[in-house]
Protein backbone atom coordinates (compact mmCIF):
# COMPACT_ATOMS: atom_id res chain seq x y z
CA UNK A 1 0.00 0.00 0.00
CA UNK A 2 1.42 3.39 -0.95
CA UNK A 3 1.82 6.18 1.58
CA UNK A 4 -1.14 8.07 0.12
CA UNK A 5 -3.36 4.98 0.28
CA UNK A 6 -2.33 4.39 3.90
CA UNK A 7 -3.19 7.98 4.82
CA UNK A 8 -6.60 7.68 3.14
CA UNK A 9 -7.35 4.48 5.08
CA UNK A 10 -6.33 6.16 8.34
CA UNK A 11 -8.50 9.20 7.58
CA UNK A 12 -11.51 7.04 6.71
CA UNK A 13 -11.05 5.02 9.90
CA UNK A 14 -10.83 8.21 11.97
CA UNK A 15 -14.02 9.59 10.41
CA UNK A 16 -15.77 6.26 11.00
CA UNK A 17 -14.64 6.37 14.63
CA UNK A 18 -16.06 9.88 15.02
CA UNK A 19 -19.39 8.85 13.49
CA UNK A 20 -19.74 5.69 15.57
CA UNK A 21 -18.30 6.78 18.93
CA UNK A 22 -21.62 7.91 20.44
CA UNK A 23 -23.19 4.50 19.82
CA UNK A 24 -20.14 2.76 21.27
CA UNK A 25 -20.22 4.92 24.41
CA UNK A 26 -23.92 4.15 24.83
CA UNK A 27 -23.10 0.46 25.06
CA UNK A 28 -19.71 0.82 26.81
CA UNK A 29 -19.54 4.12 28.76
CA UNK A 30 -15.95 3.62 29.93
CA UNK A 31 -14.43 3.31 26.44
CA UNK A 32 -12.22 6.21 25.41
CA UNK A 33 -12.23 7.61 21.91
CA UNK A 34 -8.67 6.33 21.41
CA UNK A 35 -9.68 2.78 22.42
CA UNK A 36 -12.66 2.91 20.10
CA UNK A 37 -10.60 4.29 17.21
CA UNK A 38 -7.87 1.67 17.63
CA UNK A 39 -10.49 -1.09 17.75
CA UNK A 40 -11.60 -0.09 14.25
CA UNK A 41 -8.09 -0.11 12.81
CA UNK A 42 -6.39 -3.14 11.32
CA UNK A 43 -3.08 -4.46 12.68
CA UNK A 44 -0.97 -2.66 10.04
CA UNK A 45 -2.64 0.69 10.74
CA UNK A 46 -2.27 0.23 14.49
CA UNK A 47 1.46 -0.42 14.15
CA UNK A 48 1.88 2.59 11.86
CA UNK A 49 0.05 4.91 14.28
CA UNK A 50 1.73 3.75 17.49
CA UNK A 51 4.63 6.25 17.27
CA UNK A 52 2.11 9.06 16.73
CA UNK A 53 0.02 7.93 19.71
CA UNK A 54 3.12 7.84 21.94
CA UNK A 55 4.17 11.30 20.77
CA UNK A 56 0.69 12.67 21.48
CA UNK A 57 0.72 11.24 25.01
CA UNK A 58 4.18 12.70 25.71
CA UNK A 59 3.20 16.07 24.21
CA UNK A 60 0.06 16.32 26.33
CA UNK A 61 1.90 16.19 29.65
Secondary structure, DSSP 8 states (H G I E B T S, - for coil): --HHHHHHHHHHHHHHHHHHHHHHHHH-TT--HHHHHHHHS-HHHHHHHHHHHHHHHHHT-
